[in-house]
Amino acid sequence: MPSTPAFPSLDSLFGQIVVLDLSSPYVCIGRLVAADDLLYQLLDADLHDFRDSPITRENYVYDSVRLGIRRNRKQVLVRRSEVVAITRFADISET
């Protein structure tokens, strides 16, 4: 039986700009600098509330790749239990 490649560890994401898709109507984009059992810590982050915006999550993230991150937080702590997905910003497709 062929072996399955291992997931890249969370450690490989530290220092990288990441997108945290949350179960709530928020998305957070910033540099991942720390994590523990409860929280992710991001610096120079954009925490966007979709209740205040007509744009979809996908279009917002895509626009952030094309136009740049709209930093509105020097630091943000995000509960890990709220995170649905974590993606390296560099891995977001521009097409």
N, C-alpha and C positions, 0 to 999 in steps of 0.2 A: 504494500500500500504506500503511495507517495506521501511524503510528509507535507504538512501545511505550513507555509511561511508564517512566522510570528508577526503579530501586530507590532508596528513601531511603538516604542514606549512613549509615555507622556513626557519623559525626560527629553526626548528629541524635539519637543515643542517649546521648551523653556528658552526664552530669549527671542522667540519668533513672534511675529504678529499673527494673531489667530482670530477666527470668527467663532463666537459662542452663540449658537442658536438656542434660545430658551423656550421652555414650554409656555411661558407667559408671552404677551404680545411685545416682547423686547428682543433685540439682538445687541450683542456687545462685540466690538472690534477693538483690539489693542494688543500690546506686547505682554505675553504671558511671562510672569517673573517668579511666581510661586504658586504652590497648591498644597493643601493638606486634605484631611478626610472630609472637611466640610466646605471649603472655599477655594476658588481660584482667585488669584490677584493679578490684575492687568493694569499696566501703566499707559499713560497717554492714550486713553480709551475714548471711544464713541459708544455711549449707551443710548440706543434709539428706541423710543416708545412708539409703536405703530398705531396706538389709539389716537395720536396727534397728527397722523399722516395718512394720506390716501395711497401712498406707494406700497407695493408688495415687498415682502422680505427679500425675495430673490432679486428684484430690481434695485432695492436699496443697497444690497451687498455688491451687486454688479456695478452700480454707479460708484460705490466706494473704491472699487478696483480701478475703474477708469479715471475718476476725478480726484481721488485721494480720500483719506480718512478724515472725517469731521470731528476732530478731538473736542470733547466737551467735559472730560474728566481727567484730572491729573492721575488719579488712582481710583480703581473700583474693585470691590470684592463681590464676587458672584457665588451664590450657593451652588455647589456641585449638583445637588438634587434637582435644580431647575434646568440644568443643561441637557439638551436633547442631542446635540452634536457639537463637536469641536473640529475645526478645519484650519489648516495653515492658510493664511491669506494668500500666499503665493500659489496655492493649489486651486484657487477659484478661477474658473474658466471665464475668459473675456468674450466668448462667443455664444 
